[in-house]
Amino acid sequence: MESKSNFFLLIIVVAILTLALAALAGYLLLIQGAPQTNTQAGTKTVAQSTTIPKEDALTVESLFESKTYFNLKNDDSSRIAIIQVDVKLKCLKEFKENKKLVKVEEKISMYSDEIKELFVKFFLNITIDDVKNVAEMDKVKEELKKQINELLNEGQKESQDIVYKVIFSEWLFQ
């Protein structure tokens, strides 16, 4: 008789552990696997992994006509700190904006002064020691890409990645 009660007790323990495992798996899949939301400056964006479209859907736009100089944040007033860069943007050729197909080249030229101002402000906030670091260059690219996409998506209900890469074909500093 006692072996039957031990058998039923074992079955109940296994059933409880199975239900707990199923609940944990459901939690991990549904709660932890859901996209996280980011609220910044009143806009709500969904964090997602960026997938770059095929090469034929992308174009490379030169932001400046030639190499451009920017002042850097300088703690030593006896030295001038500058950086010379040549900037290109790898972006979509076209995208939908308010159910209309818009050419990115036109959108970038419309916002070109504001995009250039982003670069000026950004470089004024980093030092020459920062630009010497290769890892900082990657941070600069990501931050500027994010800021440019926010600017180009201004006033849109649904934001999308228009610029996929900021390319510095030249990065000289002094």
C-alpha positions, 0 to 999 in steps of 0.5 A: 500500500505504501509503495502505491502512495510513494508512486502517486507522490512521485507522479505529482512531483513530476507533474508539478516540475513539468508545469513549472518548466512549461511556465518558465519556458513560456515566460522566457519566450513571451516576456523576455523575447518581446522587443523592448521599447525605448522612450526618448524625447517623447518618441517611442521606438522599438529596439530591433536588430537592423537587417541591411537590405540587398545592395541593389536597394542601397545607395551611397550618398556623399554628405560633403562635397570634399573632405571637411574639417571639424573643430574638436573639444580642446582642453589645451588652449595652446593647441588647435584640435581638428579632425578632417573627415570625408563622410558618406552615408550608405542608405536606402534608395527609396522608402515609404513616407506617409504611403508615398515613395520618397527618394532618399537623395531628395530627403537628404538634400532637404535636410543636408544643413541640419545633418551637417550641423549634427556633425559639427555639434558632435565633433565639438563634444569629443576630444582629440584623445577620443578620436585617436581611439579606433573603438571611438570611431565605431561609436561615432558612426553608430551615434551619428547614424542614430541621430541622422535617422531620428532627424529623417524620421521626424514627424513620422508615425513609424520610424524606420532605418533610412541610413544604415552606415556612416562611412568615414573614408578619411579620418585624420586628426591633429 
